[in-house]
Amino acid sequence: MLDFFQTTGIYNMFRSAFELKEFSIDAIGQSGLGNLIMIIVACFLLWLGIHKKFEPLLMVPIAFGMLLSNLPLAFGLDPEAAGIFSHDMNSPGLLYLFYRLCRWGVLPCLIFMGVGAMTDFGPLIANPKSLLLGAAAQLGIFTTFLGAIALGFTAQEAGSIGIIGGADGPTAILTTSILAPHRLGAVAVAAYSYMALVPVIQPPIMKALTTKEERRIVMKQLRPVSKKEKIIFPIAVTIVVALFVPDAIPLVGMLMLGNLFKESGLTDRLSDTAQNALVNSVTIMLGTAVGATANAQSFLRLETLMILALGVVAFGFGTAGGVLLAKFMNLFLKEKINPLIGSAGVSAVPMAARVSQKVGQQENPANFLLMHAMGPNVAGVIGSAVAAGVLISLFR
């Protein structure tokens, strides 16, 4: 009975906890007590996803992957160990294989294909000015990059942390897997957690930077966009981005390919697969793999707390950048822009656009900003991918 008890997870978790000689964050992370803390965190994230409905499609697999990798003797992502769900002690486990697909950039790019197939670029085409708002929202990326450098992170780590400000999980994962794979767990959890908290983080910033009169601005209905424009747009964007930022093409190219499936009208089966079966399957693999990187040994560090704090700063500056540029543009425009749509420049599609709509209707119930906000929103998706390409090309 004693021999059996010594093989259990309970024994191994608490044995290392009792052997703990100091109570620093790093020491706790290397002990069984750290695994216990991460299991509690995973359960909290599951509660947020299921009970509070914070991005459940992403939060649930990420939290469950975190839970799996912190269970004692589960081996997590160690390629030399069997790994969970593996029946061959000489081969890596299922989560490790999912993780490798993340590291190779396969899963984030497939997610972007699905996003492209689900996205309507019509509002951006109808109002090209919104491209500037999407670009301004990338302020959070580069501001946080400089802040992370000042705090002692390397340029590669700072680039990975800064990309959290784009509010784009797949972009953050791809950038981090290339530049700083040892930070993947912290960056990915921060990016997806703050994406889920967009309705909480953004409204106070939007209201603080705008007046009641500005929030009440009613914008004219967007012009109709022809099918020809919608077909030419993804092709043109792919060519331009490839010429200027080649490292952004894995993400932007897949985004535009998915959109071309949707807009061509001749590839309905491919479009349906990309936005349903494929993206759902990839989300499961991506979420569990990302969550599994957040084991106690790599996650419970002082640097992780700094990354989480910098992530909030990144979101704040990204939101503020879009709003402030819209206010500046209004100084020169005859047809005023409601500054609230600038906050949608972060690429949390379509949640950020819905937040702009909600805050606008609180001031003017007859105001409908959703379609106007979708322009900066989809521009933010392109902008964050381009920003990631710039960081990768500079610091790879």
Secondary structure, DSSP 8 states (H G I E B T S, - for coil): -HHHHTTSHHHHHHHHHHT-----HHHHHTSHHHHHHHHHHHHHHHHHHHTS-SSHHHHHHHHHHHHHHHSTT--TT-TTS--TT-S-TTS--HHHHHHHHHHTTHHHHHHHHHHHHH---HHHHH-TTHHHHHHHTTHHHHHHHHHHHHTT--HHHHHHHHGGGG--HHHHHHHHHHH-GGGHHHHHHHHHHHHHTHHHHHHHHHHHHS-HHHHT----------HHHHHHHHHHHHHHHHHH-GGGHHHHHHHHHHHHHHHHSS-HHHHHHIIIIIHHHHHHHHHHHHHHT--HHHHSSHHHHHHHHHHHHHHHHHHHHHHHHHHHHTTT-SS---GGGGGGGS--TTHHHHHHHHHHHHH-TT---HHHHHHHHHHHHHHHHHHHHHHHHHH-
